[in-house]
Amino acid sequence: MFKGKKLSRKELMATFWRAFLLPACYSMDRMQAPGFAYSMIPVLKKLYPNKEDLGKALTRQSEVYNTTYAMSPFILGITASMEEEASSNPNFLVSTINNIKVALMGPLAGIGDTFFWGTFRVIAAGVGTTLALKGNILGPILFLILYNIPHLLTRYYGLFLGYDLGSKAIDSLSSGGGFQRATKAASVMGLTVVGGMIASMVNIKFDFVFKSGRTTLDLQKIVDQICPDILPLAVTFFMYWLLQKKKVKTSWIMIGCFVFGILFKYLGIFK
């Protein structure tokens, strides 16, 4: 990997560790750019001993940047490879470095958000919460393990893969619709997990029991015969509608859940 290269594993590993601090300084006008530039400092110092060239490179890496944190090391690896080429080739068009970054930010954010926020975190939370509700200390531990194993592996191997691919990364990833297939697969998996969590963790049941002579009519049993767990599903969709369509704040929804939960329990509507 490093044969004939200016950069060594030492500089790349320094960038890897610094990338964990990428969200520590979030600029409102350039978003994650300060953290990205900070992560690139070990690489840039090695490539540009001249302070003037180093300053230009840092300025270049301080332009607007924003994507899913776990995917950033991959872009950092590509950027390091391109900066290495720019430092040794006076004819290299340095504007392409930020062009590549901008081109990758959107697709990788879509994949990263879908996998890490919409899939791995949901699966880990489902397993961890189920155990935690039973008082098992393994709940939070398993949550951290299940989420961070793919997270750390993606960061580590993504950095070195990006460095190997360099500016060819976009062609390699976009050829054959790789971005689209990966995003769709992760979306299906994430939605399946969310659907299972709704049925197992949202517990709402009717408490209506009508009696007339010897006849007893249990509303919850009738609903279950039509569609089991349809009430938790309906409440979940209602919450989603409030959040996405009506833009109701989460805090108000939580307060509403407390108030209506207590009220409906008092009136005997829900168990």
BAKOLLUM-82609 format. One record per residue (C-alpha): z, x, y; residue in one letter. Coordinates in nm, 2 decimals, padded with zeros to 4 digits, always signed. Example, Ala and Ser with C-alpha at 12.3 -4.5 7.8 and 13.67 -1.06 7.14 Angstrom:
BEGIN
site pz=+00.78, px=+01.23, py=-00.45, doti=a .
site pz=+00.71, px=+01.37, py=-00.11, doti=s .
***
This chain:
BEGIN
site pz=+00.00, px=+00.00, py=+00.00, doti=m .
site pz=+00.10, px=+00.28, py=+00.24, doti=f .
site pz=-00.15, px=+00.54, py=+00.14, doti=k .
site pz=-00.34, px=+00.66, py=+00.45, doti=g .
site pz=-00.13, px=+00.43, py=+00.67, doti=k .
site pz=+00.08, px=+00.51, py=+00.98, doti=k .
site pz=+00.34, px=+00.25, py=+00.89, doti=l .
site pz=+00.59, px=+00.30, py=+00.61, doti=s .
site pz=+00.81, px=+00.07, py=+00.42, doti=r .
site pz=+01.10, px=+00.16, py=+00.66, doti=k .
site pz=+00.93, px=+00.01, py=+00.96, doti=e .
site pz=+00.82, px=-00.30, py=+00.77, doti=l .
site pz=+01.17, px=-00.36, py=+00.63, doti=m .
site pz=+01.32, px=-00.32, py=+00.98, doti=a .
site pz=+01.08, px=-00.59, py=+01.09, doti=t .
site pz=+01.18, px=-00.81, py=+00.79, doti=f .
site pz=+01.55, px=-00.80, py=+00.88, doti=w .
site pz=+01.48, px=-00.85, py=+01.25, doti=r .
site pz=+01.28, px=-01.16, py=+01.17, doti=a .
site pz=+01.60, px=-01.34, py=+01.07, doti=f .
site pz=+01.69, px=-01.33, py=+01.44, doti=l .
site pz=+01.36, px=-01.48, py=+01.55, doti=l .
site pz=+01.51, px=-01.81, py=+01.66, doti=p .
site pz=+01.81, px=-01.64, py=+01.83, doti=a .
site pz=+01.64, px=-01.63, py=+02.17, doti=c .
site pz=+01.42, px=-01.94, py=+02.22, doti=y .
site pz=+01.22, px=-01.94, py=+02.54, doti=s .
site pz=+01.12, px=-02.28, py=+02.68, doti=m .
site pz=+00.79, px=-02.15, py=+02.81, doti=d .
site pz=+00.70, px=-01.91, py=+02.53, doti=r .
site pz=+00.90, px=-02.06, py=+02.25, doti=m .
site pz=+00.97, px=-01.80, py=+01.97, doti=q .
site pz=+00.78, px=-01.52, py=+02.14, doti=a .
site pz=+01.09, px=-01.31, py=+02.25, doti=p .
site pz=+01.21, px=-01.31, py=+01.89, doti=g .
site pz=+00.86, px=-01.22, py=+01.76, doti=f .
site pz=+00.83, px=-00.93, py=+02.00, doti=a .
site pz=+01.18, px=-00.81, py=+01.91, doti=y .
site pz=+01.09, px=-00.82, py=+01.54, doti=s .
site pz=+00.78, px=-00.61, py=+01.61, doti=m .
site pz=+00.96, px=-00.33, py=+01.80, doti=i .
site pz=+01.01, px=-00.09, py=+01.50, doti=p .
site pz=+00.64, px=-00.12, py=+01.42, doti=v .
site pz=+00.52, px=-00.07, py=+01.77, doti=l .
site pz=+00.75, px=+00.22, py=+01.84, doti=k .
site pz=+00.60, px=+00.40, py=+01.54, doti=k .
site pz=+00.24, px=+00.32, py=+01.64, doti=l .
site pz=+00.27, px=+00.38, py=+02.01, doti=y .
site pz=+00.47, px=+00.69, py=+02.10, doti=p .
site pz=+00.34, px=+00.66, py=+02.46, doti=n .
site pz=+00.56, px=+00.43, py=+02.67, doti=k .
site pz=+00.26, px=+00.28, py=+02.86, doti=e .
site pz=+00.09, px=+00.18, py=+02.54, doti=d .
site pz=+00.41, px=+00.06, py=+02.39, doti=l .
site pz=+00.47, px=-00.16, py=+02.70, doti=g .
site pz=+00.12, px=-00.31, py=+02.67, doti=k .
site pz=+00.18, px=-00.38, py=+02.30, doti=a .
site pz=+00.52, px=-00.55, py=+02.37, doti=l .
site pz=+00.36, px=-00.76, py=+02.65, doti=t .
site pz=+00.09, px=-00.86, py=+02.40, doti=r .
site pz=+00.34, px=-00.97, py=+02.14, doti=q .
site pz=+00.54, px=-01.17, py=+02.40, doti=s .
site pz=+00.28, px=-01.44, py=+02.44, doti=e .
site pz=+00.34, px=-01.80, py=+02.32, doti=v .
site pz=+00.43, px=-01.81, py=+01.96, doti=y .
site pz=+00.58, px=-02.09, py=+01.74, doti=n .
site pz=+00.58, px=-02.17, py=+01.37, doti=t .
site pz=+00.81, px=-02.24, py=+01.07, doti=t .
site pz=+01.06, px=-01.95, py=+01.05, doti=y .
site pz=+01.00, px=-01.88, py=+00.68, doti=a .
site pz=+00.63, px=-01.83, py=+00.74, doti=m .
site pz=+00.68, px=-01.59, py=+01.04, doti=s .
site pz=+00.71, px=-01.27, py=+00.83, doti=p .
site pz=+00.36, px=-01.33, py=+00.69, doti=f .
site pz=+00.22, px=-01.34, py=+01.05, doti=i .
site pz=+00.43, px=-01.04, py=+01.14, doti=l .
site pz=+00.27, px=-00.85, py=+00.85, doti=g .
site pz=-00.08, px=-00.94, py=+00.96, doti=i .
site pz=+00.01, px=-00.85, py=+01.32, doti=t .
site pz=+00.15, px=-00.51, py=+01.21, doti=a .
site pz=-00.17, px=-00.43, py=+01.02, doti=s .
site pz=-00.39, px=-00.52, py=+01.32, doti=m .
site pz=-00.17, px=-00.33, py=+01.56, doti=e .
site pz=-00.20, px=-00.03, py=+01.33, doti=e .
site pz=-00.58, px=-00.06, py=+01.34, doti=e .
site pz=-00.57, px=-00.10, py=+01.72, doti=a .
site pz=-00.36, px=+00.22, py=+01.76, doti=s .
site pz=-00.61, px=+00.43, py=+01.58, doti=s .
site pz=-00.94, px=+00.26, py=+01.68, doti=n .
site pz=-01.02, px=+00.27, py=+02.06, doti=p .
site pz=-01.30, px=+00.02, py=+02.00, doti=n .
site pz=-01.07, px=-00.24, py=+01.85, doti=f .
site pz=-01.06, px=-00.56, py=+02.05, doti=l .
site pz=-00.68, px=-00.62, py=+02.10, doti=v .
site pz=-00.73, px=-00.98, py=+02.21, doti=s .
site pz=-00.81, px=-01.07, py=+01.85, doti=t .
site pz=-00.45, px=-01.00, py=+01.76, doti=i .
site pz=-00.31, px=-01.29, py=+01.95, doti=n .
site pz=-00.62, px=-01.50, py=+01.85, doti=n .
site pz=-00.53, px=-01.45, py=+01.48, doti=i .
site pz=-00.16, px=-01.54, py=+01.55, doti=k .
site pz=-00.26, px=-01.86, py=+01.73, doti=v .
site pz=-00.50, px=-01.95, py=+01.46, doti=a .
site pz=-00.23, px=-01.91, py=+01.19, doti=l .
site pz=+00.06, px=-02.08, py=+01.37, doti=m .
site pz=-00.06, px=-02.44, py=+01.32, doti=g .
site pz=-00.17, px=-02.43, py=+00.96, doti=p .
site pz=+00.13, px=-02.23, py=+00.85, doti=l .
site pz=+00.37, px=-02.45, py=+01.04, doti=a .
site pz=+00.22, px=-02.75, py=+00.85, doti=g .
site pz=+00.27, px=-02.58, py=+00.52, doti=i .
site pz=+00.61, px=-02.44, py=+00.60, doti=g .
site pz=+00.75, px=-02.76, py=+00.74, doti=d .
site pz=+00.62, px=-02.95, py=+00.44, doti=t .
site pz=+00.76, px=-02.71, py=+00.18, doti=f .
site pz=+01.08, px=-02.59, py=+00.34, doti=f .
site pz=+01.20, px=-02.89, py=+00.55, doti=w .
site pz=+01.03, px=-03.17, py=+00.36, doti=g .
site pz=+01.06, px=-03.04, py=+00.00, doti=t .
site pz=+01.30, px=-02.75, py=-00.08, doti=f .
site pz=+01.57, px=-02.86, py=+00.16, doti=r .
site pz=+01.55, px=-03.22, py=+00.04, doti=v .
site pz=+01.57, px=-03.12, py=-00.33, doti=i .
site pz=+01.85, px=-02.88, py=-00.26, doti=a .
site pz=+02.04, px=-03.14, py=-00.05, doti=a .
site pz=+01.99, px=-03.40, py=-00.32, doti=g .
site pz=+02.14, px=-03.17, py=-00.59, doti=v .
site pz=+02.41, px=-03.04, py=-00.37, doti=g .
site pz=+02.52, px=-03.37, py=-00.22, doti=t .
site pz=+02.54, px=-03.54, py=-00.56, doti=t .
site pz=+02.79, px=-03.27, py=-00.68, doti=l .
site pz=+02.97, px=-03.26, py=-00.35, doti=a .
site pz=+03.03, px=-03.64, py=-00.35, doti=l .
site pz=+03.21, px=-03.59, py=-00.68, doti=k .
site pz=+03.43, px=-03.32, py=-00.53, doti=g .
site pz=+03.25, px=-03.03, py=-00.70, doti=n .
site pz=+03.26, px=-02.70, py=-00.51, doti=i .
site pz=+02.92, px=-02.61, py=-00.66, doti=l .
site pz=+02.76, px=-02.87, py=-00.43, doti=g .
site pz=+02.73, px=-02.66, py=-00.12, doti=p .
site pz=+02.68, px=-02.34, py=-00.32, doti=i .
site pz=+02.39, px=-02.49, py=-00.51, doti=l .
site pz=+02.24, px=-02.62, py=-00.19, doti=f .
site pz=+02.23, px=-02.27, py=-00.04, doti=l .
site pz=+02.10, px=-02.11, py=-00.36, doti=i .
site pz=+01.83, px=-02.37, py=-00.43, doti=l .
site pz=+01.70, px=-02.36, py=-00.07, doti=y .
site pz=+01.73, px=-01.99, py=+00.00, doti=n .
site pz=+01.57, px=-01.85, py=-00.32, doti=i .
site pz=+01.22, px=-01.97, py=-00.23, doti=p .
site pz=+01.30, px=-01.91, py=+00.14, doti=h .
site pz=+01.39, px=-01.54, py=+00.10, doti=l .
site pz=+01.11, px=-01.47, py=-00.15, doti=l .
site pz=+00.85, px=-01.62, py=+00.08, doti=t .
site pz=+00.98, px=-01.41, py=+00.37, doti=r .
site pz=+00.99, px=-01.09, py=+00.17, doti=y .
site pz=+00.66, px=-01.11, py=-00.01, doti=y .
site pz=+00.49, px=-01.28, py=+00.28, doti=g .
site pz=+00.55, px=-00.98, py=+00.50, doti=l .
site pz=+00.39, px=-00.73, py=+00.27, doti=f .
site pz=+00.11, px=-00.97, py=+00.17, doti=l .
site pz=+00.03, px=-01.02, py=+00.54, doti=g .
site pz=+00.03, px=-00.65, py=+00.59, doti=y .
site pz=-00.21, px=-00.59, py=+00.30, doti=d .
site pz=-00.45, px=-00.87, py=+00.41, doti=l .
site pz=-00.45, px=-00.79, py=+00.78, doti=g .
site pz=-00.71, px=-00.97, py=+00.98, doti=s .
site pz=-00.88, px=-01.09, py=+00.66, doti=k .
site pz=-00.59, px=-01.33, py=+00.59, doti=a .
site pz=-00.75, px=-01.64, py=+00.76, doti=i .
site pz=-01.06, px=-01.61, py=+00.55, doti=d .
site pz=-00.86, px=-01.57, py=+00.24, doti=s .
site pz=-00.63, px=-01.86, py=+00.31, doti=l .
site pz=-00.88, px=-02.11, py=+00.45, doti=s .
site pz=-01.16, px=-02.05, py=+00.19, doti=s .
site pz=-01.19, px=-02.34, py=-00.05, doti=g .
site pz=-00.94, px=-02.56, py=+00.14, doti=g .
site pz=-00.63, px=-02.37, py=+00.03, doti=g .
site pz=-00.43, px=-02.49, py=+00.33, doti=f .
site pz=-00.52, px=-02.86, py=+00.27, doti=q .
site pz=-00.44, px=-02.85, py=-00.10, doti=r .
site pz=-00.11, px=-02.68, py=-00.06, doti=a .
site pz=+00.00, px=-02.92, py=+00.21, doti=t .
site pz=-00.10, px=-03.23, py=+00.01, doti=k .
site pz=+00.08, px=-03.11, py=-00.30, doti=a .
site pz=+00.40, px=-03.04, py=-00.11, doti=a .
site pz=+00.38, px=-03.37, py=+00.06, doti=s .
site pz=+00.35, px=-03.56, py=-00.27, doti=v .
site pz=+00.64, px=-03.37, py=-00.42, doti=m .
site pz=+00.86, px=-03.42, py=-00.11, doti=g .
site pz=+00.80, px=-03.79, py=-00.09, doti=l .
site pz=+00.87, px=-03.83, py=-00.46, doti=t .
site pz=+01.21, px=-03.66, py=-00.42, doti=v .
site pz=+01.29, px=-03.87, py=-00.11, doti=v .
site pz=+01.21, px=-04.19, py=-00.30, doti=g .
site pz=+01.44, px=-04.09, py=-00.58, doti=g .
site pz=+01.72, px=-04.01, py=-00.33, doti=m .
site pz=+01.69, px=-04.35, py=-00.17, doti=i .
site pz=+01.74, px=-04.53, py=-00.50, doti=a .
site pz=+02.03, px=-04.31, py=-00.61, doti=s .
site pz=+02.22, px=-04.24, py=-00.29, doti=m .
site pz=+02.17, px=-04.54, py=-00.06, doti=v .
site pz=+02.41, px=-04.80, py=-00.20, doti=n .
site pz=+02.38, px=-05.15, py=-00.05, doti=i .
site pz=+02.43, px=-05.47, py=-00.24, doti=k .
site pz=+02.46, px=-05.83, py=-00.16, doti=f .
site pz=+02.79, px=-06.00, py=-00.22, doti=d .
site pz=+02.66, px=-06.36, py=-00.21, doti=f .
site pz=+02.76, px=-06.57, py=-00.51, doti=v .
site pz=+02.68, px=-06.94, py=-00.48, doti=f .
site pz=+02.87, px=-07.18, py=-00.71, doti=k .
site pz=+02.79, px=-07.54, py=-00.77, doti=s .
site pz=+02.98, px=-07.70, py=-01.05, doti=g .
site pz=+02.92, px=-07.48, py=-01.36, doti=r .
site pz=+02.62, px=-07.32, py=-01.20, doti=t .
site pz=+02.66, px=-06.97, py=-01.05, doti=t .
site pz=+02.39, px=-06.80, py=-00.85, doti=l .
site pz=+02.43, px=-06.42, py=-00.79, doti=d .
site pz=+02.19, px=-06.32, py=-00.51, doti=l .
site pz=+02.21, px=-05.95, py=-00.60, doti=q .
site pz=+02.10, px=-06.02, py=-00.97, doti=k .
site pz=+01.81, px=-06.23, py=-00.85, doti=i .
site pz=+01.70, px=-05.95, py=-00.61, doti=v .
site pz=+01.73, px=-05.69, py=-00.88, doti=d .
site pz=+01.51, px=-05.90, py=-01.11, doti=q .
site pz=+01.24, px=-05.91, py=-00.84, doti=i .
site pz=+01.26, px=-05.54, py=-00.75, doti=c .
site pz=+01.56, px=-05.32, py=-00.83, doti=p .
site pz=+01.70, px=-05.13, py=-00.53, doti=d .
site pz=+01.47, px=-05.31, py=-00.28, doti=i .
site pz=+01.76, px=-05.35, py=-00.03, doti=l .
site pz=+01.83, px=-04.98, py=+00.01, doti=p .
site pz=+01.45, px=-04.92, py=+00.04, doti=l .
site pz=+01.43, px=-05.19, py=+00.31, doti=a .
site pz=+01.72, px=-05.05, py=+00.50, doti=v .
site pz=+01.57, px=-04.70, py=+00.48, doti=t .
site pz=+01.23, px=-04.82, py=+00.61, doti=f .
site pz=+01.41, px=-05.00, py=+00.89, doti=f .
site pz=+01.59, px=-04.68, py=+00.99, doti=m .
site pz=+01.26, px=-04.50, py=+00.99, doti=y .
site pz=+01.10, px=-04.77, py=+01.20, doti=w .
site pz=+01.38, px=-04.74, py=+01.46, doti=l .
site pz=+01.35, px=-04.36, py=+01.47, doti=l .
site pz=+00.97, px=-04.32, py=+01.47, doti=q .
site pz=+00.84, px=-04.64, py=+01.64, doti=k .
site pz=+01.12, px=-04.75, py=+01.87, doti=k .
site pz=+01.25, px=-04.39, py=+01.94, doti=k .
site pz=+01.61, px=-04.50, py=+01.90, doti=v .
site pz=+01.85, px=-04.20, py=+01.91, doti=k .
site pz=+02.01, px=-04.10, py=+01.59, doti=t .
site pz=+02.36, px=-04.13, py=+01.73, doti=s .
site pz=+02.30, px=-04.50, py=+01.82, doti=w .
site pz=+02.16, px=-04.57, py=+01.47, doti=i .
site pz=+02.48, px=-04.41, py=+01.31, doti=m .
site pz=+02.70, px=-04.62, py=+01.54, doti=i .
site pz=+02.50, px=-04.93, py=+01.44, doti=g .
site pz=+02.55, px=-04.85, py=+01.07, doti=c .
site pz=+02.93, px=-04.83, py=+01.11, doti=f .
site pz=+02.95, px=-05.15, py=+01.32, doti=v .
site pz=+02.72, px=-05.36, py=+01.10, doti=f .
site pz=+02.86, px=-05.22, py=+00.78, doti=g .
site pz=+03.21, px=-05.32, py=+00.87, doti=i .
site pz=+03.09, px=-05.66, py=+01.01, doti=l .
site pz=+02.88, px=-05.75, py=+00.70, doti=f .
site pz=+03.16, px=-05.64, py=+00.47, doti=k .
site pz=+03.41, px=-05.86, py=+00.66, doti=y .
site pz=+03.17, px=-06.16, py=+00.65, doti=l .
site pz=+03.12, px=-06.11, py=+00.27, doti=g .
site pz=+02.74, px=-06.05, py=+00.30, doti=i .
site pz=+02.74, px=-05.70, py=+00.15, doti=f .
site pz=+02.96, px=-05.54, py=-00.11, doti=k .
***
